Amino acid sequence: MQSLLILIDTVLRLYMWCLIIAVAMSWLIHFNIMNTHNRAVYMIYDFFFKITEPVLGRIRRFLPNLGGIDISPVVAILIIVFARNLLWEYGSRLG
């Protein structure tokens, strides 16, 4: 049972880092520090966009419109942190 908890925790932690990288890359692209005309940059950004957008899109449906500010990554990270804490709290009771 402990191995399953560690696997789930690792997957959640990796997804949280993917969210952080996707947000950082979007800022760098927006401020013209990175250019998507570079094929490697485009492929990396596209990968992170495709794995984070399904979750962020669902969260955006429930958030109010704040103009140009997107807080869906913050909400997603808070949900992941909560899920990881809940996982270890209830996982420690089982084992």
Kinemage of the C-alpha trace (Angstrom):
@kinemage 1
@onewidth
@group {chain A} dominant
@subgroup {mainchain}
@vectorlist {calphas} color= white
{ca met a 1} P 0.000 0.000 0.000
{ca gln a 2} L 2.871 2.344 0.813
{ca ser a 3} L 4.323 1.934 -2.695
{ca leu a 4} L 1.026 3.006 -4.264
{ca leu a 5} L 0.901 6.116 -2.071
{ca ile a 6} L 4.454 7.021 -3.046
{ca leu a 7} L 3.634 6.551 -6.744
{ca ile a 8} L 0.524 8.739 -6.551
{ca asp a 9} L 2.426 11.380 -4.577
{ca thr a 10} L 5.234 11.380 -7.151
{ca val a 11} L 2.812 11.751 -10.053
{ca leu a 12} L 1.067 14.659 -8.320
{ca arg a 13} L 4.406 16.329 -7.562
{ca leu a 14} L 5.557 15.940 -11.184
{ca tyr a 15} L 2.283 17.395 -12.467
{ca met a 16} L 2.670 20.348 -10.117
{ca trp a 17} L 6.132 21.011 -11.577
{ca cys a 18} L 4.678 20.727 -15.084
{ca leu a 19} L 2.178 23.445 -14.177
{ca ile a 20} L 4.948 25.689 -12.863
{ca ile a 21} L 7.089 25.148 -15.974
{ca ala a 22} L 4.116 25.807 -18.292
{ca val a 23} L 3.324 29.084 -16.520
{ca ala a 24} L 6.968 30.199 -16.525
{ca met a 25} L 7.323 29.402 -20.219
{ca ser a 26} L 4.126 31.272 -21.073
{ca trp a 27} L 5.478 34.355 -19.281
{ca leu a 28} L 8.840 34.076 -21.046
{ca ile a 29} L 7.113 33.760 -24.404
{ca his a 30} L 4.712 36.606 -23.641
{ca phe a 31} L 7.567 38.977 -22.763
{ca asn a 32} L 9.576 37.916 -25.864
{ca ile a 33} L 12.387 36.346 -23.867
{ca met a 34} L 11.746 33.029 -25.579
{ca asn a 35} L 10.554 32.764 -29.151
{ca thr a 36} L 8.178 30.068 -30.400
{ca his a 37} L 9.710 30.333 -33.866
{ca asn a 38} L 12.503 28.216 -32.411
{ca arg a 39} L 11.315 24.651 -33.019
{ca ala a 40} L 12.679 23.253 -29.735
{ca val a 41} L 11.005 25.987 -27.672
{ca tyr a 42} L 7.748 25.439 -29.527
{ca met a 43} L 7.816 21.671 -28.993
{ca ile a 44} L 8.565 21.980 -25.263
{ca tyr a 45} L 5.901 24.646 -24.741
{ca asp a 46} L 3.372 22.676 -26.772
{ca phe a 47} L 4.033 19.553 -24.676
{ca phe a 48} L 3.499 21.385 -21.383
{ca phe a 49} L 0.460 23.204 -22.777
{ca lys a 50} L -1.171 19.939 -23.885
{ca ile a 51} L -0.684 18.201 -20.544
{ca thr a 52} L -1.796 21.148 -18.384
{ca glu a 53} L -4.576 22.743 -20.421
{ca pro a 54} L -7.255 20.044 -19.810
{ca val a 55} L -7.019 20.621 -16.055
{ca leu a 56} L -6.630 24.389 -16.258
{ca gly a 57} L -9.526 24.689 -18.722
{ca arg a 58} L -11.879 22.935 -16.325
{ca ile a 59} L -10.782 25.153 -13.456
{ca arg a 60} L -11.241 28.317 -15.576
{ca arg a 61} L -14.905 27.446 -16.107
{ca phe a 62} L -15.561 27.919 -12.394
{ca leu a 63} L -13.447 31.025 -11.836
{ca pro a 64} L -14.769 34.548 -12.354
{ca asn a 65} L -13.341 36.667 -15.159
{ca leu a 66} L -10.519 38.738 -13.693
{ca gly a 67} L -9.589 40.521 -16.889
{ca gly a 68} L -6.173 39.438 -18.084
{ca ile a 69} L -5.220 37.621 -14.883
{ca asp a 70} L -5.366 33.830 -14.944
{ca ile a 71} L -5.286 32.311 -11.466
{ca ser a 72} L -6.194 28.793 -12.585
{ca pro a 73} L -2.596 27.499 -12.163
{ca val a 74} L -2.575 28.749 -8.560
{ca val a 75} L -5.882 26.992 -7.895
{ca ala a 76} L -4.596 23.806 -9.537
{ca ile a 77} L -1.429 23.839 -7.422
{ca leu a 78} L -3.472 24.397 -4.259
{ca ile a 79} L -5.679 21.440 -5.169
{ca ile a 80} L -2.620 19.260 -5.775
{ca val a 81} L -1.045 20.263 -2.449
{ca phe a 82} L -4.340 19.545 -0.680
{ca ala a 83} L -4.638 16.157 -2.407
{ca arg a 84} L -1.069 15.219 -1.471
{ca asn a 85} L -1.638 16.172 2.170
{ca leu a 86} L -4.921 14.273 2.229
{ca leu a 87} L -3.238 11.268 0.642
{ca trp a 88} L -0.555 11.097 3.330
{ca glu a 89} L -2.977 11.852 6.171
{ca tyr a 90} L -5.318 9.004 5.287
{ca gly a 91} L -2.555 6.792 3.934
{ca ser a 92} L -0.729 6.859 7.250
{ca arg a 93} L -3.896 5.669 9.006
{ca leu a 94} L -4.187 2.660 6.684
{ca gly a 95} L -0.646 1.428 7.146
